[in-house]
Amino acid sequence: MSTADPLAARRTGKPFSRRTDRPEWAATWLQRAIGAGLCLLVLGILVHPQTPNNGYDRWVVTLATLLIAAAAWFVPRRLRPVGTPWDPRRWTRIGAATWCAGGVLALYEAYFSGYHVSWDAGVVKQAAQLPRAQFTPFLVQYFSRFPNNAALMAVDRLVWHVQHATGVGFDASYALLNSVLFLIASGLLYLTVRVVRGAAWAVVALLLMDFLVGASAWMSVPYTDLLALWTPIGAVLLLIATLRSSGWRGPVLAALAGVALGIGYQVKVTPVVGLVAFAITALFAAMRRGRAGRLVLLGAVAAAVLAFLAASSLTSTASERLSGAEPLTSSHAASPIVYMAQGLRVQYIPDDRIKMIGGYDGAIDRGTYDMTGEQQARVARAAISRRLRELGPGGLVRFEANKMAFNWGDGMFWAHGEGLDMSRPPTRTGAAARPAVAWSFPGHGLYRLHVDLANTVWFGLLLLTGLGLLRSRYSPEVLLLALTVVGIAVFVLLFQGRSRYLLGHVPVLIALACALVPHRAAHRTAVDGRRGSPVRSRPAVSMATPIRWSAGRATTRDTT
């Protein structure tokens, strides 16, 4: 182990030696490899797009993405500090105002962009009004096959109870619920970015969150994507605190993160990738610590895993009881390999106009319906074998590349893409609803602008994140964020998925992008001995000013 201080090297921009610090060298190149993958992904999306259900103007979005990314990447490097930097307390006030404004925007969008959903969201919404004794055979089969919707069923029953008790409609109550969960996720994002980059960029993160999620048509949908939105970013914040803590606080914070991920897993399976990301990050961090530090990190990983299992089990039990959907045929739950089989196929919807790569496949679903897990696995394995023979090695690579471009090349996150939602009219009318309807419904005035802007911002965010990782040096926080993004990418690559599955990790990607923003060039007064010219320090791109965690509170200097 090197006696040099790698953290000091990151702050000053000095190179580190591969020989003296192999773990840091390996982690640095892992971050850069992830960055290269993101850059190649955006290049593939721009050059060979796989059009989602909400098509966009390809050339306008491509040009705007490149111009915005170039400006965001090069301009801050050439700005010199002018005047006195704002006090961090002023940025805190701006952040609080932005957070509140985002909540108002989200509530407006959630309430006025509502429509009668079809697909699973509509099935569970209607089933939640019925007692278990009135379940039709279809509903019994449905909840037997998809027991993961028990948590959604429990929430929907609660919302119906609120309507009966208060007279507030189901859609209005859900709009308020989604808005509150959005506010929680936004607050956690703000805290995360403030920790890793400072208060000013935390405000920028809130603005990106407001646009990509708060102004999205998904705000009005009563489904798991918004219910679990807070769990990945909340776990990331706690795990960053874990990596910066010592002693007993580390395992405690990790356990809290495990609880968040366990709850998220029962609501929406995708948050589980955060647990794997933390385990890998902790492995690299442990190799750079002494024996005591390694034991603490090992304890933190164990605490996170145990807390995850406990929270997942308790959430599952509570959901089953509150949903009132049991007893069911538990042996008929959809097998994971069925989702893998669906994820290898191409679907055309509706009327063969939209090509969905690796999404829900009706043929596989019907072919494995009302079967035991073993029977489903047998049918799914046969389907996978046939598909792999059909594709061949080269075809499989092309298919997976197209699937990545399809899933990540949609800044609208498959809005109105499920079931018959694309043709459903808005439920709200009048002058107050007119802006939300124009912005959020296909065929209305501002929808094309919304689609183009959303894809431009999304592609620019991906590209800037990739470029930032390419220049980054190892940082446990950056590695944790990057591996979490890789985790959700691998998930949608292996299993059935759509861009909607990325929605819960949008806050994590925003936090990663902000953590990698280069600092403005700072000039030192030192003089080069040979030429007498000022010496310019290399901007640190991977870390903000380190935070000292004391008694559970973070203190930092805002250098932005």
N, C-alpha and C positions, 0 to 999 in steps of 0.2 A: 504494500500500500504506500502510495506516495505521501511524503510529508508536506508537499506543496498544498496550497489552499485553492482547490478548483473553483470554489465560489468566488474568491477574490479575483481569479482569472476571468470569470464571466463578467464581473463588474467592470474590470478595467479593459477588457477586450484582448488581453494577452493570450497567445496560443497556449494550449496545454499539450503535454507530451503523451503520445499513445502508450509509450512504454511505462510511464509512471502512473498513469491512471487509465487502465484498460476499460473498466466499467463505464467511465464517463465517455470515453471514446466510442464505445459500442452504442451507448444510449444516444449520443449525438448523431451518429450515422443512422440509427433507427428513426429518430425524428426526421432527419433529412430524407430518408427513404419514403416515409409517409408523405412528406411534402412533395417529393417527386411524383408519387402516385396521385396526389390531388391535382397537381398541375397537368399531368397526362389525362386525368379524368375530365377536367374542364376543356382541354384541347379536343378530346374525343367528342364531347358534347357539342362544342362549337363547330367542329369540322363535319361530324357525321351524327347529327342529332337524331334521337329516337322520339318522335313527336308524342307528347302526352295527350290526355283528353282535352286539355286547354292549350291549343296550339298558339304559338306566338310568332311575331314577325322575326324570322331568323336573322336577317341581315341587320336590322335595327338593333336587336338585342346583342348581337355579336359585337358590332361596332361600339355600342354604348358600354358594354362590359369591358372591353379592352381599354377604352379611354378612361373610364372611371378607375379601373384597376391601376393603370399607369399613373394617373394623377395621385391616387391614394398612396402609391408606392414611392414615387420619386419626389413629390412636392415636400412632404414632411422632412426629408433628409436635407433639403436645401434651405429650409427656414431657419433663420437665426433668432434666438430669443430677443424679443422686443419688449422693453418695459419690465415692470415687476409682475411675476407670475401671480395669478389669482390665489387667494387664500383657499386652502382646502375646504374651509367651512362654507365658502361661497359655492363651491362645486357641490357640496353636500346639500345645500338648499336648492340648487338647480336640479340635482338628482331627485330630491323629494318631490319637487313640482312636476318633473318629467314622469316620475312613477305614478303620481296621482292622475295626471292627464292621460297616461296610457291606460289606466284603469277605467276612466270615463269613456275613452275611445272603444275599449274592448266591450264594455257594457252596452254601448250604443250599437256596435256591430252585432253583438250576440243577440240583442233583442229585435232589431229591425231587419236583420238578414235571415230570419228564420223561414223554414219551409217544412213541409211534411216529408220527413225522411223515409226512405224505403230500406232495403237490405237489413242487416242485423240490428242496426240502431232502431229501426221501426218495429222489428219483431219484438225486441226486448221491451221497448216502450209500451206496446200494446199488452204484452204478456204480464207486465208489472201491475196491470189493473185487475188481474184475475187471481182469485185464490187458487191454491194448488189443486183442489178438487175439480176445478173447471178447466184444467189444462186439456187441450185437445191432444190426440196421439202425436200430431206433428210437433207440438211444443215439448212433449215428453222426449221425443227423439232428438229434437233440437238441443235442449239443455243437457241431454245425455252425451251428445256428441261434442258440445262446446261448453263444458263445465267452467271454463275460464271466464265466461260471461256472468257467473254468479255474482261477482262484485258489482258489475254494471246493473244487474237485476236488483240488487239490494239498494243501490243508490236511486234507481228509478222508482222503486216502491216508496222510498222515503220522500221523494219529490211529489209523488201522487198523494201521499199523506199530508204533505204541506198544502197542496191545493185544496184537499177536502177540509182541512182545519182552518185555513186562512182565506180561501177564495182566490188566491193568486194562482194563475194558470200554470200548467206544467211547463210550457215553453218559457214563460217569464221567469219562473223559479230556476230553471236550468240555465237561462242566460245569466242570472245573478251568480249561480254556482260556478259556471265556467269563468266568469269575470273574476271572481274571488281567487280561484285557482290560478288564473293567469297573473293576477297581482302577486300572489305568493311566489310563483316562478320568476317573475320579473324582479322582485326584491332579492331573491337568492342569486339571480344573475348579477344584479348590481353589486352585491357584496363580494361575489367571486371575482369580478373584474376589478373592483376596488382593491382587493387583496393582491392580485397579480400584476396590475398595471396602473392603478391610481384612480382618483375620483373623476377626473375629466373623461377618461375613456369609459368609465362605468356609465356615464350619461350617454355616450355614443352607443354603448351596448343596449341601453334601454330603448333608444330610438329605433335601432335595428329590430329589436324584439317587438316593439309596437307595430312596425310596418309588416314584418313577415308573419307574425302570429296574431297580434291584437287586431289587425285590420283584415284578417283572413276570414273566408266564409266558414271555416271550421269552428269559429267561435260559437255558432248557434247550434251545432250538432251535438245531440246527447249521446256521446260515445266515449270510449276509453282514452282516446288520444289526448283530450284535454284533462281528463280526470287524473292521468298519470304524469302530466307535464312537469310538475314540480319535483318529481323524484330523482331523475338523473342529475339535474343541476344542484339540487339540495345535497345529494350524496357527494358530488364533486367538491362542493364547498367544505363539507365536513372532512373529506379525505385529504384535501389540501392542508387543512388545519392539523390533521393527523401527521402528515409528513413533516410539518414544521414544529411539532410538539415533541416533548421528551417526557419520560416518566410515565405515570399512570394515565395522563390525559390522552395520550395517543390511542391506546386500546378503547377507552371510553368513547372518544369521538368516532373511531372506526366502527364501533358497535352501533352508534346512532346512525351512521351512514348505512350500515347493513340493514337496520330497521326500515329506513326509507326505501332501499332497493327491494327489500322483501315485500313491502306493501305495493310498490310499483309493479313488481313481478306478477302479483295476483290480479292486478288491474289490467296491466298491459305487459306482456312477457319481455319486451325489449329492454327494460332497465337492467336486466341481469348482466348485460355486457359490462356495466360499470364495475362489478365485482371482479371480473377477470382482469380488466384494465388496472385495477388497484393492486392485484396480486403481482402482476408483471412489473409495475412501477416500484412496488415495495422490494422486489428482488434486486433491481438495479440500485435502489437507495441503500439496501442492506449491505451490499458489497463495498460501499464507501463508508461504512460506519464501523466502530469498534464492537467488541463482543456484546456489551450492554445495549448498545443501540440496535444491534441485530436482533437481540431477544425482544426488545420493545416492538420492533417492526413485525417480527414473527407473531408476537402476541396480538398486535393490531389486526393482522390478516386473519388470524384465528377468530378473534372477536367479531370481525365483520362477517365472516362466513357463518358462525354460530347464530349471530343476531339475525342475519338474513334468513336462515332456515326457520328460526323461531317465529319471526315476524310473518314470514310467508305462510307457515302453518296456522298461526292464529288468525291471520286475515282470511285464509281459505275457510276455516271453521266458522268464523263470524259471518262471512259472506253467504255461506250455505244456509245458515240459520235465518239470517235477515232476509234472504231472497225468497224463502218459502218455496223453493223449487225442488226440494227433495221429498221422497226418495226417487232417485233416477237410476238408470242402468249404467253404473259407473264403468263397467268393462267396455262400453261402446264409445268412450272418449276418443276423439281424433288422435291418431298416432303422429308423433313428430315426423316420421318418415313419409307420411302422406303429404305434409307441407313441403318436404323436399321434392317429392315427385311433381307436385304442382309447380314448384319453382323452376322446373326444367322445361316447361312447356310454353307455347305462345298461344295467346287467346285473342280473338277479334271481337270487339264490342263497340257500339251496337251495330248490327247489320254489316259487319266486316269493315267498318270505317276506321276503327281505332285498334291498333296493334298493342296488346298488353303483354309485356315480356316477363314471364315468371310470376304472374299474379294468380288470382283465384281461378281455378280450372274446374268447370262444372262437370266435365266427364270423369275426372279423378274423384271429385267429391261424391257424385252419384254412384260411382263404381265401388266406393268403400263405405257407403252409408249403412247405418244399422248393422254394423259388423263388430265383432270383438277386435281388440287391439291386435291380436295375432293374425286374424284374417286380413285386417287392413294392411298390416305390414307386408304380408305375402303379396297382396295385389300391388301395393306401392313399389316393392322391390322389383317385381316383374315389369312395371311401367318404367321405372328408372333404367333397368337393363336395356329395354327396347329403345328408349330415348338416347342412351349413351351410344349404342351401336349405330343408331341413325345419324347422330352428330359426328362421331369420330373425334379424335383428339383435337384436330384443328377447328372443327365445327364447334366443339365445346368451348374452346377459348373465345371464339368469335361470339358465341351466344352469351357467355358470361360478361364479355366486354359490352355488348349491346344492352344487357340487363342492367349493368352499372350505369350506363349512360341514360337508360330509360328511367331508372329510379331516382338518380341524382339530377337529372336534367329537367326538373319540374319545380320551379319556385312557388307554384300554387299548391303543391303537395296533394295532387289528385283531388282538388276541390270539385264537388258535384260529380265525381267520377264513379261513385259506388251505386249499384242498382240502377234505379230510374231517376236518380237525383238531378241529372243534367236537364231534364224536362220539367221538373217541379217548379210551379210558380211561387212567388213570395207570399207569405201569409200576412204580412203587414203592408198597409197602403197608407196613402196620405202624404202631406208635405214633409212631415218629420222623417218618414221612411224613405223618401225619394232618393237622397244621396246614398244611403246604404244599399238600396236595390240597384241603383245604377252602377255602383262599385262592385257588387258581389254576385250578380246574377248574369249568366250567359245571355247574350243578345241585347243587353241593356247598354245605355250610353257610355259609361266609363269602364266597362268590363275589359275591353281589349287593352286599354291603357293600363289597367290594373295588372293584367297578365304580363305585358311587356315589362313594366316596372319591376314586378316581383321577380321575374326571371333574371333581369339585369342585376338587381341587388344580390340575388342568391348566387349567380355565377361569379359575380365580382367578389363576393365574400369567400367562396371556395378558392378562387384563384389567388387572392391575397393571402389566405391561410396557407396554401401550398408554398407560395414564394417565401413567406415568413419562416416556415419550417425548413426550407432549403438553406436559409442563412442562420438558422438557430444553433445554439449550443445547448448541451444538456441542462435541463432544469426539471426537477421532479414534477413540478406543477404542470409544465408544458407537456411533459411526457404522459402524465395522467390524462390530461384533456385530449391529447392526440390519440392515445390508445382507446379512449372511450369512443371517439369518432370512428376509429378503425373497427371497433367492436360492432357498432350498428351497421357499418358497411358490410362486414362479413356476414352478419345475421341476415340481411336482406339478400345477400348473394347466395346463401345456402338454402334459404327457405322461401316459401311463397311471400311475396311482398309487393308493395307499391310505394310511391314516394310519401304517401301518408304515414308510413311507418317511421319516417325520419323526423316527423314533426316534434316528437318528444325530446329529440336531441338537438334541435335547433339552438336552444340556449347554450348548450355545451360548445357547439361550433362557434357561436358568437363570442363566447368567453375565450376560446382558443385564438380566434382571429385578433381580438383586442390585446391579448397577452403578447402577441408577436409583433405588434405595431412598433416600428423603429422610433427611437427617441430622436428629437431634433438634434442636428449637429451642434456640438458644443466646442468652443475654441478655448484652448488653454493659453495661458500667458507664457508658457515655457517657450524657449527659443532653440531652434535647431543649431547645434554647434557649428555646422559647416556653412549653412546658408543664411542663418539668422531669420528664418521664416517661422511663422507660428506652427505649432504642432497640433494637428486636429486629432482628437480622440475618436476611435471607432465607436459608432453607436452600439449600445447594447440592445439586442433585439429579442432576447428571450426572457428577461426578467425585469420586473419593476423593483423599486427599492424594497429590500427584504423586510418582512414584517416580524415583529417579535410577539409571540403569543404568550400572554401572561394572564394567568387566572381566567383563561377562556376569552380574553379580549385581545383584539388586534390593534397594534399601534404602528403607524407608518408616517413617513414624510411623503407628501404628494409632490413629485418632481415634474409633473406635467404642466 
